[in-house]
Amino acid sequence: ISQKRILKFTYTNNAGQTREREVIPFTIAYHDRKFYLFARRKGLEGGDPFPWQLDRIENCVITNQKFSLSPDDIKVGDLVEVFEIVQEQKHL
């Protein structure tokens, strides 16, 4: 994350589907006994970062591709707070 390089990995979702992903990493957060990588999919730079569950990531490679963030990009603290609220609502 600190090197501002794109990550490439294999990800298995809740349905058991496995896909190759290239992402722009923002931060790592811990919630409900799990770690998450908040990252935006490469090619979807206008979208919000997605919480990728770390234990579902395999074959992670730090690529040589660099990325840059603008001041208008989402604030990571706000993103983590919204994620925690959504997760709490799922458990109600």
N, C-alpha and C positions, 0 to 999 in steps of 0.2 A: 504494500500500500504506500509506504513512504517513498518508494522508488518510482511511483506513478507509472507502473507497467501493467499491461493487460494480462489477466490470468486466463488460462485455458484448462478446462477440466471436463470430466464425465460426471453427469448428475443423474441420480435416480429419484424421481418424484414419488408422491404418495401412492400413485396408481402402479408403481413398479416400472414405469417407462424410463429408459435410459437414453440420454442424449448428450452430445458434445456441446459445450457452451464456451463462449469467449465473453468475459465480463470486465467491467471497469470497477475495481474494488473501492469502497468507501471506508468501511470500518468492520470490526468484528464485535459482536455483542453477545452477552449471556442472558438467557431468559428461560425460565421454567426448566432448569437442569439441562439445557442444550445451548450450544454455541451456534451463532449464525454469522455468515458473511453477508453484509449488506453490499450489494453490487448491482450495477446497471448492465444489462446485456449490451454487448457491442452491437452497434447498428440501431439501437433504440435509445440514443443519447438523450432524447427529449423526455423519456419516461422516468418514473420514480424508481429508485433502487429497490431491489427485491431481496427478501431475507432467504438466503440459501443455507439450508441446514448443513453444518459442517460434516456430520457423520454420513451424509449422503453424497459427498464429493469424493471422487477417486481420480487418480492420475493427474493431479494438479501440476501445471507447469507455469512458471513465470516467463512470459514471452519477452522478446526484445522490443515489442511495440509499446511506445510511450502514449500516455494520455494526459490531458490537462483539464482542470476544472475551472469554471468561471465563478466569479463571486455570486452569480445568480443561481448556482446549483443549490440543491436542497441542503439544509443544515442537518448534519448527521444526528445531533442531539434531538432535534425535532422528529426525525425519522424513527429513532429508537423509541421515543415516547409514544408516537402514534402506533407503532407495532405492538407495544406492551398493552395499550388500551384495547386494540383489536383482539389480541390474544385473551385478555381478561373477559371480553364480551363473549367469546366462544365458549368459555367455561361456565357461563351463567345458565 
